[in-house]
Amino acid sequence: MTTRERTYTRANQQRAAQYTELWVIGSPEDIAVMIHAASRTGRLVFVSAPQPMGGDDTRHRRYLRLRTH
């Protein structure tokens, strides 16, 4: 591996380590509180639109991307 390849790999790993990505499942009210808290701390980068779980399940799921620092 060349020096350039090692530098590129290290930079990509550092960028990836800056974020946490997760799916949150719960009631719309609970998810809204969580998103509000993440937004107030400045960690919220992206949030998807709510997606119903389907069937008789009244919960929703949302994808969140948060800063780790």
FENLINNOR-V251777 format. One record per backbone hydrogen bond with DSSP energy under -1.0 kcal/mol. NH is the residue of the N-H (numbers start at 0). CO is the residue of the C=O. E is the energy in kcal/mol with one decimal. If there is no record, write none. Layout:
# FENLINNOR-V251777
NH&CO&E + NH&CO&E
This chain:
# FENLINNOR-V251777
5&1&-2.2 + 6&2&-2.4 + 7&3&-2.4 + 8&4&-2.4 + 9&5&-2.5 + 10&6&-2.3 + 11&7&-2.2 + 12&8&-2.1 + 13&9&-2.1 + 14&10&-2.2 + 15&11&-2.3 + 16&12&-1.7 + 17&14&-1.1 + 18&15&-1.1 + 19&65&-2.7 + 21&63&-2.3 + 23&61&-3.1 + 25&59&-2.3 + 30&26&-2.4 + 31&27&-2.1 + 32&28&-1.9 + 33&29&-1.9 + 34&30&-2.6 + 35&31&-2.3 + 36&32&-2.2 + 37&33&-2.3 + 38&34&-2.3 + 39&35&-2.3 + 40&36&-1.5 + 42&37&-1.6 + 43&37&-1.3 + 44&64&-2.9 + 45&64&-1.5 + 47&62&-2.1 + 50&60&-2.0 + 52&58&-2.1 + 56&53&-1.4 + 59&25&-2.9 + 60&50&-2.1 + 61&23&-2.2 + 63&21&-3.2 + 64&45&-2.3 + 65&19&-2.9 + 66&42&-2.9 + 67&17&-2.9
